[in-house]
Amino acid sequence: MMNGMQPQIVLLREGTDTSQGKAQLISNINACMAVVECVNTTLGPRGMDKLIHSEGGRVTITNDGATVISLLEIVHPAAHTLVDIARSQDAEVGDGTTTVTILAGELLKECKTFVEDGVHPQVIARAFRMASEFALEKLGEIQTTLDFNDVEVKRSTLIKCAETTLSSKLIGGSHGRFFSEMVVDACLHLEENLDLQMIGIKQVQGGSMEDSFLVEGVAFKKCFSYAGFEQQPKKILDAKILALNVELELKSEKENAEIRIESVEDYQSIVDAEWDIIYDKLDKIVASGATVVLSKLAIGDLATQYFADREIFCAGRVTDDDMKRVQKATAAQVQSTVNNLIPEIMGACATFEEKQVGDERYNVFTGCVASKTATIVLRGGAEQFIQEAERSLHDAIMIVRRTLQNNVVVPGGGAVDMELSRLLRQHAKTIHGKAQFFVNSFAKALEVIPRQLSQNAGFDATELLNKLRHAHAKGEVNMGIDIEMDGICNTWDKFIWEPALVKRNAITAATEAACLILTIDETVKNPKSENEKPGAPGVGGRGGGRGRGMR
């Protein structure tokens, strides 16, 4: 080349944005810490709520970590990792979404100074993984396996776990015990089949939260109904249920066809044929012996009155979700025809009843024979309040399900976090080399949970953490934050318990997220594809003619 200059190599498309090196890593850490600042005040029984106003005018009031993060619509690529771990925690365990986000953010915050000092990120990540494995091993030694052979002990234990979960929720104060018992009753009613879809939650505005009730069966809001509905039976014992995907309306028999007629009699015969078709369908349904007819499609006024005259209840336009639960609970099989309605495809339940709940009427199926199912009907004032109550109950149901499947618990209130932190500090002293600093940082990061709990309650976090460190140094493993008395207490004796699975999953996910972000040293942002623009540089062959019929 002339003048000894090196040829310029164009590797990436014009407009590509690249950021790399230490500055990029620190930028990613700062972005994650900004996310954590959005949710850290929601942790614990004294956590604050967030009001999120979406574009469509939808208002959500919540303190559920996963809900807050997903509604924020975070677009930063590195910070989106925290969204993913919050969702995975929600899907796997159901609770602890705020915990996992805060812990991941604190781990990154602790290693930020080391990165700025020039420590290679892979060295920190390796030490963090080692510390995580040690913490999980020690967690296995701290955890307690509960005896679930005694039914009363089993129920009371599950109620305590549900109460701990609900304590940080909007409904946890005066209604905590009421809803904890309801959730446990629902889960125990399902016995071994702990399918989340078998527990339905319905919202009915009006009344107080204490007016909420549990139906040991399926309940759904009365569907749109035609004339003749009030003459149908409102209570049926030993109901035989027929589930259909058939439209029972007169107009549905009409086809988009052209018929030329020459006389009134011809027209009358066509009308009569339409009536004969629908009456034939209705006769076959009545002959099957069904006493409750449900259809995903509309049931018209003719059919409604026809069934009412024969003491049969019918409901059309049943939602897919409700129909599936009726199917599972009663063993009814959805039919797309009314021919060959054999007894095997019918469902059965002990009692069908139509009840008034607030301003709504509900169809309630109890004593289902095929599978146990439960429905919680939530009452309350504002719509946002009931929606948050539903999210809270979802967390409690998930925790009770997990505890039933894996009856291992640890003391809550930051007690287990402080104990693991103490054990990690001791372990760090046995490590040679730089890794000692990073394991110490991991131990310090674990203290963020009790610190945040006390800060959110308005207590002096520094004083309480010093008290906790002193208590744990003396071997008092179960000492955690006492929210009621502004001090520390034995959380195990106060029945502040949480499943070990919550902590295990939180530590694993937070460590993985922190290590993942630490190993990113470059972000490449490609420009939007310009294929649609004729002659765009770098798109297609000569002059960017692709897409314009040129070869």
Secondary structure as GFF3:
##gff-version 3
##sequence-region A 1 551
A	DSSP	three_ten_helix	2	4	.	.	.	ID=ss1
A	DSSP	beta_strand	17	20	.	.	.	ID=ss2
A	DSSP	alpha_helix	22	39	.	.	.	ID=ss3
A	DSSP	three_ten_helix	40	42	.	.	.	ID=ss4
A	DSSP	beta_strand	50	53	.	.	.	ID=ss5
A	DSSP	beta_strand	59	62	.	.	.	ID=ss6
A	DSSP	alpha_helix	65	72	.	.	.	ID=ss7
A	DSSP	alpha_helix	80	92	.	.	.	ID=ss8
A	DSSP	alpha_helix	97	116	.	.	.	ID=ss9
A	DSSP	alpha_helix	121	142	.	.	.	ID=ss10
A	DSSP	beta_strand	144	145	.	.	.	ID=ss11
A	DSSP	alpha_helix	151	166	.	.	.	ID=ss12
A	DSSP	alpha_helix	176	189	.	.	.	ID=ss13
A	DSSP	three_ten_helix	196	198	.	.	.	ID=ss14
A	DSSP	beta_strand	199	205	.	.	.	ID=ss15
A	DSSP	three_ten_helix	209	211	.	.	.	ID=ss16
A	DSSP	beta_strand	213	215	.	.	.	ID=ss17
A	DSSP	beta_strand	217	221	.	.	.	ID=ss18
A	DSSP	three_ten_helix	229	231	.	.	.	ID=ss19
A	DSSP	beta_strand	235	244	.	.	.	ID=ss20
A	DSSP	three_ten_helix	250	253	.	.	.	ID=ss21
A	DSSP	alpha_helix	264	287	.	.	.	ID=ss22
A	DSSP	beta_strand	292	295	.	.	.	ID=ss23
A	DSSP	alpha_helix	301	309	.	.	.	ID=ss24
A	DSSP	beta_strand	313	315	.	.	.	ID=ss25
A	DSSP	alpha_helix	320	330	.	.	.	ID=ss26
A	DSSP	three_ten_helix	343	345	.	.	.	ID=ss27
A	DSSP	beta_strand	347	357	.	.	.	ID=ss28
A	DSSP	beta_strand	360	368	.	.	.	ID=ss29
A	DSSP	beta_strand	374	380	.	.	.	ID=ss30
A	DSSP	alpha_helix	383	405	.	.	.	ID=ss31
A	DSSP	beta_strand	408	411	.	.	.	ID=ss32
A	DSSP	alpha_helix	415	428	.	.	.	ID=ss33
A	DSSP	alpha_helix	435	446	.	.	.	ID=ss34
A	DSSP	alpha_helix	448	456	.	.	.	ID=ss35
A	DSSP	alpha_helix	461	473	.	.	.	ID=ss36
A	DSSP	beta_strand	479	482	.	.	.	ID=ss37
A	DSSP	beta_strand	487	490	.	.	.	ID=ss38
A	DSSP	beta_strand	497	499	.	.	.	ID=ss39
A	DSSP	alpha_helix	500	518	.	.	.	ID=ss40
A	DSSP	beta_strand	522	525	.	.	.	ID=ss41
A	DSSP	three_ten_helix	542	544	.	.	.	ID=ss42
###
